[in-house]
Amino acid sequence: MNKDYSDIIDLPHYVSGNRPHLTMEQRAAQFAPFAALSGFEEAIDGVRK
């Protein structure tokens, strides 16, 4: 097994021919926070009252 990656280090960067290039904003949106537990805050607020 070649652990220094010499077999792939000089390969060109892959660019898909099927999908459009994403803008920086679109790429950043993929990592934006999301509500994994939708309705959780409302359920907790109902219990606290």
C-alpha positions as CSV (number, residue, x, y, z in Angstrom):
1,M,0.0,0.0,0.0
2,N,1.4,3.4,-1.0
3,K,0.9,5.8,1.9
4,D,2.5,8.8,0.3
5,Y,-0.3,9.3,-2.3
6,S,2.2,9.7,-5.1
7,D,-0.1,7.8,-7.4
8,I,-2.9,10.4,-7.1
9,I,-1.2,13.6,-6.0
10,D,-0.8,15.0,-9.5
11,L,-4.2,14.1,-10.9
12,P,-6.3,17.0,-12.1
13,H,-9.2,18.3,-10.0
14,Y,-12.5,16.6,-10.9
15,V,-15.2,18.8,-12.3
16,S,-18.6,17.3,-13.0
17,G,-20.1,17.6,-16.4
18,N,-23.6,16.9,-15.1
19,R,-24.0,19.3,-12.2
20,P,-23.6,23.1,-12.2
21,H,-20.9,24.7,-10.2
22,L,-22.1,26.0,-6.8
23,T,-21.5,29.6,-5.7
24,M,-19.8,30.2,-2.4
25,E,-23.1,31.0,-0.8
26,Q,-24.7,27.8,-2.0
27,R,-21.8,25.8,-0.7
28,A,-21.9,27.6,2.7
29,A,-25.6,26.9,2.9
30,Q,-24.9,23.2,3.0
31,F,-23.3,23.6,6.3
32,A,-25.8,26.1,7.9
33,P,-27.5,25.0,11.1
34,F,-30.8,23.2,10.8
35,A,-33.6,22.2,13.1
36,A,-33.0,18.4,13.5
37,L,-35.8,18.2,16.0
38,S,-38.6,20.3,14.4
39,G,-41.2,21.2,17.0
40,F,-38.9,20.6,19.9
41,E,-38.8,24.2,21.2
42,E,-42.7,24.4,21.1
43,A,-43.0,21.1,22.9
44,I,-40.5,22.2,25.6
45,D,-42.3,25.5,26.0
46,G,-45.6,23.7,26.5
47,V,-44.0,21.6,29.3
48,R,-42.5,24.6,31.0
49,K,-45.8,26.4,31.4
